[in-house]
Amino acid sequence: MLLEIDYHSGVPIYRQVIRQIRQQIMTDGLKEGDQLETVRELAARLKVNPMTISKAYSFLEAEGLVERRRGVGLFAAKVKKGHLDQIKAKLLDNIVNKAAITAIQLGVSQDEAVEFFKKHYNEYNAKNRRQK
């Protein structure tokens, strides 16, 4: 599981962990039934307090994205289609919100911002199709 923590971003580490694991589940980087690293392993690898990872895992479990199997570990859960769509919409909304704010701060017009989005969307969509 690939996670990258920005210790200087001002975003709490547990939120960064939640966001990245959530995104991996949404994009099939983590598939249903895949086991997550233990709290201790991930905390050691990221050089953070184990309570930080435990907190992130608890939020993901409450959200229904991971399930705990007693004595075995934590696994990516099967997510219902409706719930999956809600989470995807929330993730995309957060990202687009930040992009819109940045565009306005930079003085970029709405038309220019839309063209930037279309350009990048089309580039990555084409790459994605070639990889399949």
C-alpha angles and dihedrals in degrees: 000000000000114000127167120196123201104206092189101048097093089233111121112254094235089057091050089052092048093048094049096045090045090051092049090052091048092050096042092249081126112034128201108287096020111138119236122221115268118262091252095047095049093043091051093047093049092039094234136126112281089231088064091058092042089054092050092048091049091054091048090049092050088050090054095241096115132030129208118227107199112245093002109065144245123319138185105263131222104262120208115241095243092049091046091053091050092051093046091050091049092049093048092044091055093049095045090046091057091046092050092050091049092048091052092047090052092049094245114157121238091248092052091047091051090049091051090051093047091048094052094040092053093046094051093040090054091048090049092052092050091052093054 
